[in-house]
C-alpha cells in the first residue's frame, strides 16, 4: 500500500477503512509470473473482479448448453 501511495492501481481511488482489498498478480502465475512484490499490486475487491472479468466471444459458442 505504501508503494502505491494508498491508492488502488485500477481505479486510482484512495483505500479507506473498511474497503475490501485483493492482491493481484500483474503477470499471472499461469503466464510465468511470480509472487515477488514487483509482480503484485493491491486493488479494491471490485476492481480485482473487473480486471478478471472476461467477455465471451459468442461466435465460438455452439448450441450445446453444457
N, C-alpha and C positions, 0 to 999 in steps of 0.2 A: 504494500500500500504506500509505503514511503517513496519507493521508486516512481510510482505513478502519481505522486503528489496528492493522494487521497481521491483520485478520480477514476471512474470506470473507463477502460480503454475502448469500449464500444460506443457508449453514448456521450462520454465526456463529463457526465454529472458527478458531483462530489458524493462520496459514500456518506450516509447518515446512520446514526444509531438505529438499529432495528432492520437495516437493509439486509436482505439475503444475498450472499455472495458466492461465487463459484471460481475456482482456479481453472483456467483454460489453457490448454496446450496450443501454442501458436502454430507449431508444426506438429500435427498429430503423431502419436507414437506409432500408429499403423503406417505412417509415411516416413519413418526413420527419426522422428523427434524423440526427445528425451525428457527427463524430469528435472533438468537443471533450471535454475532460476531465470536464466536468459531465454528460456523457451516457455515460460509461464507468465500469464497475465491474470489480473483479478478483474472480474466482471460482476455486474449485478446478475442475479439468478435469471431474470427475464431476458437480459442481454445475452447471456450464455445460451439460453434456449433459442434466441433469434439467430445467433451465429450458426447453430447446428440445424436449423430448420432448412429443409431441402424441398424444392419444388419437384413434383413428379412430372416427368415428360409423358403426356398422355399418348403420344404416338407409339410408345414402347409397350403399352398395355394391350392385352388381348381380352377376350370375353370370359376367360376363366376367373371366377371370383376368388380362387384360392391360390 
